[in-house]
Amino acid sequence: MSTGRRAGLSPELIVEGALQLAETKGIDGWSVRDVAQRLGVVPSVIYHYYPNKEALCDAVVDRACSEIRLPDDSLRWNEWWKNMALTIRPVLLRYVGITDRLARGKFTSAFLPMVDSGMNKLFEAGFSKNTPLVYSILVNTIIHAIGARNLRSERQQHNRHDMGEMLQRFAGLKGESVALNYMVDNFFEPLSRADHEDEISQKYYETVIDVVLTGIEEVFLSSRGRH
């Protein structure tokens, strides 16, 4: 039975309970009442520490992002960012919905070391005044690529991307487009299979990161030597 108080209850314990719910239901799949029930208290006790779910979500995101370890600072800028992209992905896949918050700029303190280190690596590489632009390109690519994978997760609470439904829609159009037919047979259909999805998604993600990093170097660094 829920009680008004619980000995030892703390902000950290509340966040831990919410984090566990976020791992199984996503950021949007639980309520403050759910957290209270999990901890055996009434919701009003939670509100004593966090005024609303938004504040608790920020704390959950902060805790989740604290799990992310920064790459070795001695790495070259593109190696550092590739490592960062691979390190952050499992965490953001584990807690569905965080990418949506990050895409809207809802960063927390735990994300700031990544901001500082990432910007420093770009400054050191010589991007100069283009550093903010390059940083934004990299962060948006990482967040949106991971977010696209999360849209297909069973823990996605709203507007889940149903691959089966998409393939049914495409089935009626395949005869009208050779290109669509090829994409369905060689990418979308294999991606829809549970035994191939993780492998294809990982390869897609790594390829996107490699292409973006190569393109950034070509556009912003290599081109300087041609002018």
MODELLER restraints for C-alpha pairs under 7 A, 6 or more apart:
rsr = mdl.restraints
at = mdl.atoms
rsr.add(forms.Gaussian(group=physical.xy_distance, feature=features.Distance(at['CA:1:A'], at['CA:40:A']), mean=6.59, stdev=0.5))
rsr.add(forms.Gaussian(group=physical.xy_distance, feature=features.Distance(at['CA:2:A'], at['CA:37:A']), mean=6.61, stdev=0.5))
rsr.add(forms.Gaussian(group=physical.xy_distance, feature=features.Distance(at['CA:2:A'], at['CA:40:A']), mean=4.52, stdev=0.5))
rsr.add(forms.Gaussian(group=physical.xy_distance, feature=features.Distance(at['CA:2:A'], at['CA:41:A']), mean=4.45, stdev=0.5))
rsr.add(forms.Gaussian(group=physical.xy_distance, feature=features.Distance(at['CA:2:A'], at['CA:42:A']), mean=5.66, stdev=0.5))
rsr.add(forms.Gaussian(group=physical.xy_distance, feature=features.Distance(at['CA:3:A'], at['CA:40:A']), mean=6.33, stdev=0.5))
rsr.add(forms.Gaussian(group=physical.xy_distance, feature=features.Distance(at['CA:3:A'], at['CA:41:A']), mean=4.59, stdev=0.5))
rsr.add(forms.Gaussian(group=physical.xy_distance, feature=features.Distance(at['CA:3:A'], at['CA:42:A']), mean=5.78, stdev=0.5))
rsr.add(forms.Gaussian(group=physical.xy_distance, feature=features.Distance(at['CA:4:A'], at['CA:41:A']), mean=5.56, stdev=0.5))
rsr.add(forms.Gaussian(group=physical.xy_distance, feature=features.Distance(at['CA:4:A'], at['CA:42:A']), mean=5.40, stdev=0.5))
rsr.add(forms.Gaussian(group=physical.xy_distance, feature=features.Distance(at['CA:4:A'], at['CA:45:A']), mean=6.50, stdev=0.5))
rsr.add(forms.Gaussian(group=physical.xy_distance, feature=features.Distance(at['CA:5:A'], at['CA:41:A']), mean=6.11, stdev=0.5))
rsr.add(forms.Gaussian(group=physical.xy_distance, feature=features.Distance(at['CA:5:A'], at['CA:45:A']), mean=6.81, stdev=0.5))
rsr.add(forms.Gaussian(group=physical.xy_distance, feature=features.Distance(at['CA:6:A'], at['CA:41:A']), mean=6.61, stdev=0.5))
rsr.add(forms.Gaussian(group=physical.xy_distance, feature=features.Distance(at['CA:11:A'], at['CA:49:A']), mean=6.20, stdev=0.5))
rsr.add(forms.Gaussian(group=physical.xy_distance, feature=features.Distance(at['CA:15:A'], at['CA:59:A']), mean=6.51, stdev=0.5))
rsr.add(forms.Gaussian(group=physical.xy_distance, feature=features.Distance(at['CA:15:A'], at['CA:60:A']), mean=5.82, stdev=0.5))
rsr.add(forms.Gaussian(group=physical.xy_distance, feature=features.Distance(at['CA:17:A'], at['CA:35:A']), mean=6.07, stdev=0.5))
rsr.add(forms.Gaussian(group=physical.xy_distance, feature=features.Distance(at['CA:17:A'], at['CA:38:A']), mean=6.85, stdev=0.5))
rsr.add(forms.Gaussian(group=physical.xy_distance, feature=features.Distance(at['CA:18:A'], at['CA:35:A']), mean=5.72, stdev=0.5))
rsr.add(forms.Gaussian(group=physical.xy_distance, feature=features.Distance(at['CA:18:A'], at['CA:60:A']), mean=6.75, stdev=0.5))
rsr.add(forms.Gaussian(group=physical.xy_distance, feature=features.Distance(at['CA:19:A'], at['CA:60:A']), mean=5.67, stdev=0.5))
rsr.add(forms.Gaussian(group=physical.xy_distance, feature=features.Distance(at['CA:21:A'], at['CA:30:A']), mean=6.59, stdev=0.5))
rsr.add(forms.Gaussian(group=physical.xy_distance, feature=features.Distance(at['CA:22:A'], at['CA:95:A']), mean=5.84, stdev=0.5))
rsr.add(forms.Gaussian(group=physical.xy_distance, feature=features.Distance(at['CA:23:A'], at['CA:94:A']), mean=5.88, stdev=0.5))
rsr.add(forms.Gaussian(group=physical.xy_distance, feature=features.Distance(at['CA:23:A'], at['CA:95:A']), mean=5.00, stdev=0.5))
rsr.add(forms.Gaussian(group=physical.xy_distance, feature=features.Distance(at['CA:24:A'], at['CA:155:A']), mean=6.81, stdev=0.5))
rsr.add(forms.Gaussian(group=physical.xy_distance, feature=features.Distance(at['CA:25:A'], at['CA:155:A']), mean=5.20, stdev=0.5))
rsr.add(forms.Gaussian(group=physical.xy_distance, feature=features.Distance(at['CA:26:A'], at['CA:95:A']), mean=5.59, stdev=0.5))
rsr.add(forms.Gaussian(group=physical.xy_distance, feature=features.Distance(at['CA:26:A'], at['CA:96:A']), mean=4.51, stdev=0.5))
rsr.add(forms.Gaussian(group=physical.xy_distance, feature=features.Distance(at['CA:26:A'], at['CA:97:A']), mean=5.81, stdev=0.5))
rsr.add(forms.Gaussian(group=physical.xy_distance, feature=features.Distance(at['CA:26:A'], at['CA:155:A']), mean=5.52, stdev=0.5))
rsr.add(forms.Gaussian(group=physical.xy_distance, feature=features.Distance(at['CA:26:A'], at['CA:156:A']), mean=6.44, stdev=0.5))
rsr.add(forms.Gaussian(group=physical.xy_distance, feature=features.Distance(at['CA:27:A'], at['CA:95:A']), mean=6.68, stdev=0.5))
rsr.add(forms.Gaussian(group=physical.xy_distance, feature=features.Distance(at['CA:27:A'], at['CA:96:A']), mean=6.09, stdev=0.5))
rsr.add(forms.Gaussian(group=physical.xy_distance, feature=features.Distance(at['CA:27:A'], at['CA:97:A']), mean=5.05, stdev=0.5))
rsr.add(forms.Gaussian(group=physical.xy_distance, feature=features.Distance(at['CA:27:A'], at['CA:98:A']), mean=6.64, stdev=0.5))
rsr.add(forms.Gaussian(group=physical.xy_distance, feature=features.Distance(at['CA:28:A'], at['CA:97:A']), mean=6.71, stdev=0.5))
rsr.add(forms.Gaussian(group=physical.xy_distance, feature=features.Distance(at['CA:28:A'], at['CA:157:A']), mean=6.50, stdev=0.5))
rsr.add(forms.Gaussian(group=physical.xy_distance, feature=features.Distance(at['CA:29:A'], at['CA:157:A']), mean=5.98, stdev=0.5))
rsr.add(forms.Gaussian(group=physical.xy_distance, feature=features.Distance(at['CA:32:A'], at['CA:43:A']), mean=6.38, stdev=0.5))
rsr.add(forms.Gaussian(group=physical.xy_distance, feature=features.Distance(at['CA:32:A'], at['CA:53:A']), mean=6.13, stdev=0.5))
rsr.add(forms.Gaussian(group=physical.xy_distance, feature=features.Distance(at['CA:33:A'], at['CA:43:A']), mean=5.34, stdev=0.5))
rsr.add(forms.Gaussian(group=physical.xy_distance, feature=features.Distance(at['CA:36:A'], at['CA:42:A']), mean=5.62, stdev=0.5))
rsr.add(forms.Gaussian(group=physical.xy_distance, feature=features.Distance(at['CA:36:A'], at['CA:43:A']), mean=5.18, stdev=0.5))
rsr.add(forms.Gaussian(group=physical.xy_distance, feature=features.Distance(at['CA:36:A'], at['CA:46:A']), mean=6.59, stdev=0.5))
rsr.add(forms.Gaussian(group=physical.xy_distance, feature=features.Distance(at['CA:50:A'], at['CA:56:A']), mean=5.84, stdev=0.5))
rsr.add(forms.Gaussian(group=physical.xy_distance, feature=features.Distance(at['CA:58:A'], at['CA:108:A']), mean=6.70, stdev=0.5))
rsr.add(forms.Gaussian(group=physical.xy_distance, feature=features.Distance(at['CA:61:A'], at['CA:98:A']), mean=6.59, stdev=0.5))
rsr.add(forms.Gaussian(group=physical.xy_distance, feature=features.Distance(at['CA:62:A'], at['CA:108:A']), mean=5.53, stdev=0.5))
rsr.add(forms.Gaussian(group=physical.xy_distance, feature=features.Distance(at['CA:62:A'], at['CA:109:A']), mean=6.58, stdev=0.5))
rsr.add(forms.Gaussian(group=physical.xy_distance, feature=features.Distance(at['CA:62:A'], at['CA:110:A']), mean=5.26, stdev=0.5))
rsr.add(forms.Gaussian(group=physical.xy_distance, feature=features.Distance(at['CA:65:A'], at['CA:110:A']), mean=5.71, stdev=0.5))
rsr.add(forms.Gaussian(group=physical.xy_distance, feature=features.Distance(at['CA:65:A'], at['CA:111:A']), mean=6.16, stdev=0.5))
rsr.add(forms.Gaussian(group=physical.xy_distance, feature=features.Distance(at['CA:66:A'], at['CA:110:A']), mean=5.36, stdev=0.5))
rsr.add(forms.Gaussian(group=physical.xy_distance, feature=features.Distance(at['CA:68:A'], at['CA:87:A']), mean=6.70, stdev=0.5))
rsr.add(forms.Gaussian(group=physical.xy_distance, feature=features.Distance(at['CA:68:A'], at['CA:88:A']), mean=6.01, stdev=0.5))
rsr.add(forms.Gaussian(group=physical.xy_distance, feature=features.Distance(at['CA:70:A'], at['CA:84:A']), mean=6.64, stdev=0.5))
rsr.add(forms.Gaussian(group=physical.xy_distance, feature=features.Distance(at['CA:70:A'], at['CA:114:A']), mean=6.86, stdev=0.5))
rsr.add(forms.Gaussian(group=physical.xy_distance, feature=features.Distance(at['CA:71:A'], at['CA:80:A']), mean=5.95, stdev=0.5))
rsr.add(forms.Gaussian(group=physical.xy_distance, feature=features.Distance(at['CA:71:A'], at['CA:83:A']), mean=6.16, stdev=0.5))
rsr.add(forms.Gaussian(group=physical.xy_distance, feature=features.Distance(at['CA:71:A'], at['CA:84:A']), mean=6.09, stdev=0.5))
rsr.add(forms.Gaussian(group=physical.xy_distance, feature=features.Distance(at['CA:77:A'], at['CA:121:A']), mean=5.25, stdev=0.5))
rsr.add(forms.Gaussian(group=physical.xy_distance, feature=features.Distance(at['CA:77:A'], at['CA:122:A']), mean=6.29, stdev=0.5))
rsr.add(forms.Gaussian(group=physical.xy_distance, feature=features.Distance(at['CA:77:A'], at['CA:125:A']), mean=6.25, stdev=0.5))
rsr.add(forms.Gaussian(group=physical.xy_distance, feature=features.Distance(at['CA:78:A'], at['CA:213:A']), mean=6.31, stdev=0.5))
rsr.add(forms.Gaussian(group=physical.xy_distance, feature=features.Distance(at['CA:82:A'], at['CA:209:A']), mean=6.76, stdev=0.5))
rsr.add(forms.Gaussian(group=physical.xy_distance, feature=features.Distance(at['CA:85:A'], at['CA:142:A']), mean=6.35, stdev=0.5))
rsr.add(forms.Gaussian(group=physical.xy_distance, feature=features.Distance(at['CA:89:A'], at['CA:146:A']), mean=6.48, stdev=0.5))
rsr.add(forms.Gaussian(group=physical.xy_distance, feature=features.Distance(at['CA:92:A'], at['CA:98:A']), mean=6.36, stdev=0.5))
rsr.add(forms.Gaussian(group=physical.xy_distance, feature=features.Distance(at['CA:92:A'], at['CA:99:A']), mean=6.56, stdev=0.5))
rsr.add(forms.Gaussian(group=physical.xy_distance, feature=features.Distance(at['CA:93:A'], at['CA:146:A']), mean=6.94, stdev=0.5))
rsr.add(forms.Gaussian(group=physical.xy_distance, feature=features.Distance(at['CA:93:A'], at['CA:150:A']), mean=6.28, stdev=0.5))
rsr.add(forms.Gaussian(group=physical.xy_distance, feature=features.Distance(at['CA:96:A'], at['CA:150:A']), mean=5.94, stdev=0.5))
rsr.add(forms.Gaussian(group=physical.xy_distance, feature=features.Distance(at['CA:96:A'], at['CA:155:A']), mean=6.62, stdev=0.5))
rsr.add(forms.Gaussian(group=physical.xy_distance, feature=features.Distance(at['CA:96:A'], at['CA:156:A']), mean=6.45, stdev=0.5))
rsr.add(forms.Gaussian(group=physical.xy_distance, feature=features.Distance(at['CA:99:A'], at['CA:143:A']), mean=5.68, stdev=0.5))
rsr.add(forms.Gaussian(group=physical.xy_distance, feature=features.Distance(at['CA:99:A'], at['CA:147:A']), mean=5.40, stdev=0.5))
rsr.add(forms.Gaussian(group=physical.xy_distance, feature=features.Distance(at['CA:100:A'], at['CA:147:A']), mean=6.85, stdev=0.5))
rsr.add(forms.Gaussian(group=physical.xy_distance, feature=features.Distance(at['CA:103:A'], at['CA:143:A']), mean=6.67, stdev=0.5))
rsr.add(forms.Gaussian(group=physical.xy_distance, feature=features.Distance(at['CA:119:A'], at['CA:131:A']), mean=6.90, stdev=0.5))
rsr.add(forms.Gaussian(group=physical.xy_distance, feature=features.Distance(at['CA:119:A'], at['CA:135:A']), mean=6.64, stdev=0.5))
rsr.add(forms.Gaussian(group=physical.xy_distance, feature=features.Distance(at['CA:122:A'], at['CA:131:A']), mean=5.97, stdev=0.5))
rsr.add(forms.Gaussian(group=physical.xy_distance, feature=features.Distance(at['CA:123:A'], at['CA:131:A']), mean=6.33, stdev=0.5))
rsr.add(forms.Gaussian(group=physical.xy_distance, feature=features.Distance(at['CA:127:A'], at['CA:220:A']), mean=6.81, stdev=0.5))
rsr.add(forms.Gaussian(group=physical.xy_distance, feature=features.Distance(at['CA:145:A'], at['CA:205:A']), mean=6.59, stdev=0.5))
rsr.add(forms.Gaussian(group=physical.xy_distance, feature=features.Distance(at['CA:150:A'], at['CA:156:A']), mean=6.76, stdev=0.5))
rsr.add(forms.Gaussian(group=physical.xy_distance, feature=features.Distance(at['CA:151:A'], at['CA:160:A']), mean=5.25, stdev=0.5))
rsr.add(forms.Gaussian(group=physical.xy_distance, feature=features.Distance(at['CA:151:A'], at['CA:161:A']), mean=5.29, stdev=0.5))
rsr.add(forms.Gaussian(group=physical.xy_distance, feature=features.Distance(at['CA:152:A'], at['CA:160:A']), mean=5.87, stdev=0.5))
rsr.add(forms.Gaussian(group=physical.xy_distance, feature=features.Distance(at['CA:152:A'], at['CA:161:A']), mean=4.88, stdev=0.5))
rsr.add(forms.Gaussian(group=physical.xy_distance, feature=features.Distance(at['CA:152:A'], at['CA:162:A']), mean=6.36, stdev=0.5))
rsr.add(forms.Gaussian(group=physical.xy_distance, feature=features.Distance(at['CA:163:A'], at['CA:192:A']), mean=5.71, stdev=0.5))
rsr.add(forms.Gaussian(group=physical.xy_distance, feature=features.Distance(at['CA:164:A'], at['CA:192:A']), mean=6.89, stdev=0.5))
rsr.add(forms.Gaussian(group=physical.xy_distance, feature=features.Distance(at['CA:174:A'], at['CA:180:A']), mean=5.87, stdev=0.5))
rsr.add(forms.Gaussian(group=physical.xy_distance, feature=features.Distance(at['CA:174:A'], at['CA:181:A']), mean=4.77, stdev=0.5))
rsr.add(forms.Gaussian(group=physical.xy_distance, feature=features.Distance(at['CA:190:A'], at['CA:196:A']), mean=6.33, stdev=0.5))
rsr.add(forms.Gaussian(group=physical.xy_distance, feature=features.Distance(at['CA:191:A'], at['CA:197:A']), mean=4.76, stdev=0.5))
rsr.add(forms.Gaussian(group=physical.xy_distance, feature=features.Distance(at['CA:191:A'], at['CA:200:A']), mean=6.38, stdev=0.5))
